[in-house]
Amino acid sequence: MAFKSKVLAVRVLGRCGGTIADIADAVTWASGGVVAGVPLVGANKATVINMSLGGGGSCAGSVMQAAITGALGRRTTVVVAAGNNNANVAGFTPASCTGAGLIVVGATDAAAKKAGFSNFGAGVDVSAPGVSIASTYNTGTTVPVADAYAYLSGTSMSSPHVAGLAAMMQSKPAVDCAPAQIEILIKTWIKPFGVPAPLPGTMGTGIINAFTAVQNAPC
């Protein structure tokens, strides 16, 4: 989507896994916040964060909500996958987190219809392609072997489309838009769903339209 953008890769989980608090710390650190015992990210601060991840439970009052609120306050747009349980996003984190500039993304298929697995609900802001998406991959199962591509499906494939679009918008030669502006623009300049369309208010305002969103971005 934004092939000239720099990528800040943040390893959050170790060999034995990790917790939501570890992921929240990564959001805080990548957006320029302070995490005890970790050097500041400094000039490498992310302007857009993508989270192709999720778990059960409401985000309200959680450390993840606090981290996302902090990131948005530091002018970092946060994009998250809606989840793949064909259920309401209200029961999942970070998809049920809130904030102006947080963009929750559902998945559509090649016919512009809701992907059968995609979570849904009033918390979804917009949708993006998420079925059979060519993705970088490694053929190893326990250690790296060979770089390759694989066709993957999930809202984890959809949210990077939106994060990439936000990066494209921020790449224009002007002062960067605030996260809330980015969210409004992406939700406004959309393509319609295929027929039959999902129920209104369940999969966001429509499917992202990169051309019109970038064209109409003042930033």
C-alpha positions in Angstrom: 0.0 0.0 0.0 2.7 2.5 1.0 5.8 0.9 -0.4 8.2 3.7 0.5 7.1 3.9 4.1 9.6 2.9 6.8 8.5 -0.1 9.0 9.1 -0.1 12.7 8.9 -3.8 13.6 8.3 -4.4 17.3 8.7 -7.9 18.8 6.2 -8.1 21.5 5.9 -11.8 22.4 8.8 -14.2 23.2 9.3 -17.9 23.0 6.8 -18.5 25.9 4.2 -16.0 24.7 3.2 -12.9 26.6 0.3 -10.9 27.8 -2.0 -8.1 26.8 0.1 -5.8 29.0 3.2 -6.7 26.8 1.3 -5.7 23.7 0.0 -2.5 25.4 3.6 -1.6 26.2 4.6 -2.0 22.6 1.8 0.4 21.5 3.0 2.9 24.1 6.6 2.5 23.1 6.1 2.6 19.3 4.0 5.8 19.6 6.7 7.6 21.5 5.6 6.9 25.1 7.7 5.8 28.1 8.0 2.1 29.0 10.1 1.4 32.1 13.5 -0.1 31.4 13.3 0.4 27.6 15.1 3.2 25.7 12.8 5.7 24.0 11.9 5.2 20.4 12.9 8.8 19.6 12.9 9.9 16.0 11.7 6.5 14.9 8.3 7.0 16.4 5.5 5.4 14.4 2.8 7.6 12.9 0.6 4.6 12.2 0.3 1.4 14.2 -1.3 -1.8 12.8 -2.4 -4.6 15.2 -3.3 -7.8 13.3 -4.2 -9.5 16.6 -6.9 -10.0 19.1 -8.3 -11.9 22.1 -11.5 -12.3 24.0 -13.0 -9.8 26.4 -14.0 -6.2 26.5 -11.3 -3.5 26.1 -13.1 -1.1 28.4 -10.9 0.0 31.3 -8.0 -2.2 30.2 -4.3 -1.5 29.9 -4.8 -1.8 26.1 -7.4 1.0 26.2 -5.0 3.2 28.1 -2.2 2.5 25.7 -4.3 3.2 22.7 -5.6 6.4 24.2 -2.0 7.5 24.9 -0.9 6.7 21.4 -3.8 8.7 19.8 -2.8 11.6 22.1 0.7 11.4 20.7 -0.8 11.7 17.1 -0.3 8.1 16.2 -3.2 6.5 14.2 -4.0 3.0 15.5 -5.6 0.4 13.2 -6.8 -3.0 14.5 -8.3 -6.1 13.1 -11.9 -6.8 13.9 -11.3 -10.5 14.5 -12.3 -13.7 12.8 -15.1 -15.2 14.9 -18.1 -14.0 13.0 -19.2 -12.3 16.2 -19.7 -8.9 17.6 -16.5 -6.9 18.1 -17.8 -5.8 21.5 -16.5 -9.1 23.0 -12.9 -8.8 21.7 -9.8 -6.7 22.5 -8.4 -4.5 21.0 -11.3 -4.5 18.5 -13.7 -3.1 21.2 -11.3 -0.3 22.2 -12.4 3.2 21.5 -10.9 6.6 20.6 -10.9 9.2 17.8 -8.3 7.9 15.4 -8.7 4.2 16.3 -9.8 2.4 13.1 -11.4 -1.1 13.5 -11.4 -3.1 10.3 -13.6 -5.8 9.0 -12.9 -8.1 6.1 -14.5 -8.4 2.7 -14.1 -10.9 -0.1 -13.5 -10.5 -3.9 -17.2 -9.8 -4.4 -17.1 -6.9 -2.0 -19.3 -8.8 0.5 -18.6 -9.5 4.2 -16.2 -12.3 4.6 -18.0 -15.1 6.4 -15.4 -15.2 9.2 -15.3 -11.4 9.9 -16.4 -10.0 13.2 -19.0 -7.2 12.9 -20.9 -4.7 14.9 -21.2 -1.0 15.7 -17.5 -0.9 16.7 -16.3 -1.7 13.1 -15.3 1.5 11.3 -14.6 0.4 7.8 -13.9 -2.8 5.8 -11.0 -3.9 3.5 -10.1 -6.9 1.4 -9.3 -9.9 3.6 -9.7 -13.1 1.6 -6.8 -14.8 -0.2 -4.4 -11.9 0.2 -0.8 -12.5 -1.0 1.3 -12.1 2.1 5.0 -12.4 2.9 5.7 -15.7 4.6 8.4 -18.0 5.8 8.3 -21.7 5.0 9.9 -22.7 8.4 7.8 -24.0 11.2 10.2 -23.7 14.1 13.1 -21.8 12.7 13.4 -19.5 9.6 13.9 -21.4 6.4 13.0 -19.6 3.2 11.2 -16.4 2.4 8.0 -16.9 0.3 4.5 -15.7 -0.3 1.3 -17.3 0.9 -2.4 -16.5 0.3 -3.9 -15.8 3.7 -7.4 -14.8 4.8 -8.5 -12.9 7.9 -9.1 -9.5 9.3 -5.4 -9.6 10.0 -5.0 -9.2 6.2 -7.6 -6.4 6.1 -6.2 -4.0 8.8 -2.8 -3.6 7.1 -4.6 -2.3 4.0 -6.0 0.4 6.1 -2.8 1.1 8.0 -1.0 1.3 4.6 -3.7 3.8 3.4 -3.2 6.0 6.5 0.6 5.9 5.7 -0.1 7.0 2.1 -2.2 9.9 3.3 0.5 11.0 5.8 3.1 10.8 3.0 1.6 13.8 1.2 3.9 17.0 1.4 2.0 18.8 4.1 1.5 18.8 7.8 0.3 15.4 8.9 -3.4 15.0 9.8 -4.3 14.1 13.3 -5.5 10.5 13.8 -9.1 11.7 14.1 -8.9 13.4 10.7 -7.4 10.3 9.2 -10.2 8.1 10.5 -12.9 10.5 9.2 -11.4 10.7 5.8 -11.0 6.9 5.4 -14.6 6.4 6.6 -15.9 9.1 4.2 -14.2 8.2 1.0 -15.3 4.6 0.5 -16.6 2.1 -2.0 -20.0 0.5 -1.5 -20.4 -3.1 -0.4 -21.4 -5.8 -2.9 -25.0 -7.0 -3.1 -26.4 -8.2 -0.7 -24.7 -5.7 1.5 -24.2 -6.3 5.2 -26.7 -4.8 7.6 -26.1 -1.1 8.0 -23.8 -0.3 10.9 -22.3 -3.7 11.1 -19.2 -3.5 8.8 -18.4 0.2 8.9 -19.2 2.8 6.4 -18.0 0.8 3.4 -14.8 -0.6 1.8 -11.7 1.6 1.7 -11.0 3.6 -1.4 -7.3 4.5 -1.5 -7.5 6.8 -4.5 -10.3 9.1 -3.2 -9.1 9.1 0.4 -5.5 10.2 -0.6 -6.9 12.6 -3.2 -9.1 14.3 -0.6 -6.7 14.3 2.3 -5.4 17.9 3.1 -2.5 16.4 5.0 
